[in-house]
Amino acid sequence: MVEKAVGYGYKNIGFIIDRGVQKAAESLHLTQPNISRALKALEEELNAQLFVRTARGVEITEEGELLRMRAEEILSLVDKTKAEFVDSKGSELSGEVRIAAGESEGMRNVIRAMSLFKAIHPKVEFSVTSGNSANVAYQLNVGLSDLGIVFDPFDVSKYEYTRLPWKEDWCVYLRKDDPLAEEPFVTPQMLRDRPLILSAQTRGAGFLKSWLGRSLEELNVVAHFTLINTPKLMVEEGLGLMISFDNLIDLDPNGPLMVKPLSPKLHSATYLIRKKEKVLSRAAQAFHEYLKDYALSAEAAQNN
């Protein structure tokens, strides 16, 4: 029942949220009792309540939202699999390469490789999902993405990985009226007792701890973040100082924020990862090899 209801149930859930049971029935060319019975049977098999009736109509529960999310992922994988079978039959390379990546200035190099690859293989398309390392790992593990771009701190041993030659420098983002604004750089001692905004992936990692010389529990951490826009607003509003990658935010020279380098310097390595023993589509496999070659050429050029 659950297997049959995945796609059907997902569509029903979407229709019901947007239009209500009666209009969903009309859109699906089914009777309202049929939809109600199908959803009731699904709730019984899952032993979960997917909807609640309110004065405003029908609202989805957390369990219903989880089913919707999982069904959407499964349908996406079905579409991806169908596309891969179609693409494998053509002589010209085509299809979609799905990449999950963290945010960094170093992604510019990956994008340059994408642009060059696209010029050679115009029928290949790219899909990029942004997120922190945990999001990237999830995308790879469930099969929603083919390749991932991650940065230290991250345990790459669970994946097939290639270290890319592009490092990310860490820095502190602060307001221009902060006392540290007059300093040439920021040391660990300067951050003692200061309110800090940190990337969520630094939780439980010794990477930042070793630089700070103390555990994160001893710090005054006021917030964690995954993507960069919201913590930027936090710094602007005086919530704290943000420790993150340099060149991650395009700061307005006349705006309220500025960047200070760390001393001693702190860098993060960049990695290209994929699931071990996962069979990639022709397009994804070709780009995987192309990006590794592009990185080797870039590293050789840096060393000359």
C-alpha positions, -999 to +999 in steps of 0.1 A: +000+000+000+027+024+010+047+017-022+017+022-044+007+053-026+040+072-027+035+091-059-003+090-057-003+100-021+022+128-027+000+143-055-031+140-033-014+157-004-002+186-026-037+190-041-054+189-007-030+214+009-035+238-020-072+233-029-090+212-002-104+176-005-133+185-029-112+205-054-085+179-052-110+152-061-122+173-091-086+179-103-077+142-100-110+131-116-120+111-085-148+113-061-143+129-027-151+096-008-125+078-029-097+103-019-108+103+017-108+065+019-074+062+002-058+087+026-075+071+056-061+037+045-027+052+041-029+068+076-039+034+091-010+016+074+015+043+085-001+045+119+001+083+116-023+112+112-015+131+080-041+158+082-063+176+107-095+194+100-098+230+113-122+258+109-102+270+079-102+236+062-076+208+061-041+213+074-011+189+070+006+175+101+043+170+107+039+133+097+021+144+065+048+168+057+074+141+062+055+118+038+053+146+013+090+153+015+100+117+012+076+111-017+090+141-035+125+127-031+115+093-044+097+108-074+128+129-081+149+098-081+124+081-104+126+110-129+164+110-126+166+073-133+144+075-163+164+104-177+196+085-172+183+055-192+173+078-221+206+097-220+226+065-220+213+056-255+224+087-273+258+090-290+261+127-279+267+132-242+236+146-226+217+146-193+218+163-160+247+165-136+235+171-100+259+188-076+255+196-040+279+222-027+288+244+002+290+282-003+325+296-009+344+318-033+363+287-044+331+274-060+340+299-088+366+275-100+341+246-101+317+269-120+345+277-145+350+240-151+312+236-156+312+264-182+341+248-201+325+214-199+292+228-211+309+243-242+322+209-251+289+191-243+261+216-249+233+190-242+245+185-206+227+204-179+238+212-143+217+213-112+233+228-081+219+225-046+236+248-020+239+238+017+264+231+044+284+198+045+256+179+063+232+189+036+257+179+009+262+145+026+225+139+028+220+147-009+247+122-019+236+095+006+200+094-006+209+097-043+196+132-050+230+145-061+258+128-080+288+149-068+295+170-037+318+199-029+327+201+008+353+218+030+371+211+063+359+202+088+344+171+071+350+134+073+357+125+037+369+089+045+333+077+040+333+088+004+354+085-027+372+119-027+396+141-045+413+170-027+410+201-049+438+228-049+415+256-038+417+266-001+393+287+019+407+313+043+387+319+075+380+354+088+358+374+112+329+395+099+322+424+123+306+458+124+328+488+116+320+504+150+332+473+168+364+477+190+382+451+169+377+472+137+410+491+145+430+459+148+450+445+118+439+410+125+419+389+151+435+364+175+419+338+196+424+358+227+405+387+212+374+365+209+372+354+245+338+362+259+327+379+227+294+368+212+301+345+183+281+333+153+294+300+139+288+276+110+266+247+121+292+223+108+317+234+134+296+217+161+314+188+176+345+194+153+380+200+167+389+221+137+379+255+151+386+243+187+423+238+179+426+273+166+408+289+195+427+269+220+395+261+240+364+240+235+333+255+219+314+250+251+336+276+267+328+302+241+299+326+240+282+311+210+250+330+203+239+314+170+248+288+144+240+291+107+240+270+075+237+296+047+252+330+047+225+357+043+208+354+077+241+355+098+251+385+078+220+402+091+228+390+126+262+407+125+246+439+111+221+440+139+249+436+165+240+400+176+277+389+174+308+384+154+307+358+126+336+334+120+334+321+084+351+319+050+366+351+036+351+365+003+318+347+011+299+380+013+302+408-013+304+436+012+294+472+003+323+495+010+298+520+024+279+494+044+281+486+081+303+455+079+340+447+074+363+417+075+393+409+096+418+381+089+427+356+116+461+353+132+474+326+131+458+320+098+432+292+094+425+274+061+400+248+049+408+223+022+382+217-005+371+182-016+352+167-045+333+137-031+309+110-044+294+079-029+317+049-029+309+023-056+280+044-069+274+041-106+271+076-121+253+085-153+275+091-184+273+128-180+280+128-143+310+104-147+324+125-175+322+158-155+337+141-125+367+131-145+368+165-162+367+184-129+396+163-115+417+170-146+408+207-145+419+208-108+452+191-116+459+216-144+450+245-120+474+231-093+502+227-118+497+263-130+498+275-093+531+257-087+548+271-118 
